[in-house]
């Protein structure tokens, strides 16, 4: 039986993290359209229909009742436009997190702001204490985002990516 708990939205100084909705697929497909976003992760830009289908699956929740799939679309409040996403797979007091921003919004501190907001939100909303992210070793920008969220590199690797982890008090 899928877990369908919708994640509570949260805000940061400049961003609104909106609970993911399949209705965001068309706008997010444009946000995620730059092939440069996939240099480190592989794959390519999703088309709106594929993204809508993915969002429907994500919103339906994990088939594992002990796991939550929490996903948010990031809206830059001042612009009123979507700019990327953050996500967390929550299992008890541990969450694996990820983030992506469209290239027009990169370099302005939004990813770090979103990751720090996500870490604080997960601690408050789900009592998450341990955060984990997997980052390609050549992706300096993502490493900086992980560090801003309180994660540090570990000696562990998975599929060519270094595991970063952090524990909140």
Residue, then its C-alpha position, 0 to 999 in steps of 0.5 A: x500500500x503506497x504512502x501518500x502523505x503529502x509533504x508540507x510546504x515550506x519557505x525560505x527568504x526568497x523561495x517557496x517550496x511547494x508540494x509537488x503537483x503534476x500540474x507543474x510538469x509543463x513549466x518544470x519541463x522548461x526549467x529542466x530543459x538545458x542539457x547541461x543539467x545532466x552532465x553529471x547525472x546522465x539522462x536528458x531533459x524530460x518532455x512535459x508528458x514524461x515529467x507529468x507521469x513521473x510527478x504522478x508516480x512521485x505524488x502517489x508515494x512509495x509502495x514501501x509504507x516505511x518510506x516517504x517520497x517528499x518532493x517540492x517544486x521551488x518557486x522564486x517568490x519575487x519572480x513568481x516562476x518555478x526554478x527547480x526542485x528539492x526532494x527527500x526520501x525519508x525513512x525514519x530519522x534519515x533522509x536522502x536528499x537531492x536538488x536541481x535548479x534550472x540554469x537561469x537560476x544557478x549562481x544566485x545562492x538559491x540551491x544552497x538556500x533551498x537545501x538549508x531550508x530543506x534540512x531545517x524543514x525535515x528536522x522540524x516536520x519529520x524529525x529527520x536527524x541524518x541527511x545523505x546526498x550522493x554527488x559526482x566528485x567533479x560537481x563542485x557546485x553541488x558539493x558547495x550546496x551539500x556543505x551549506x546544508x551541513x553535509x560532509x563527504x564520506x569515504x563511501x561511494x555509490x555508482x560513481x558518486x561520493x556519499x555526503x552525510x550530516x547529522x543534526x543535533 
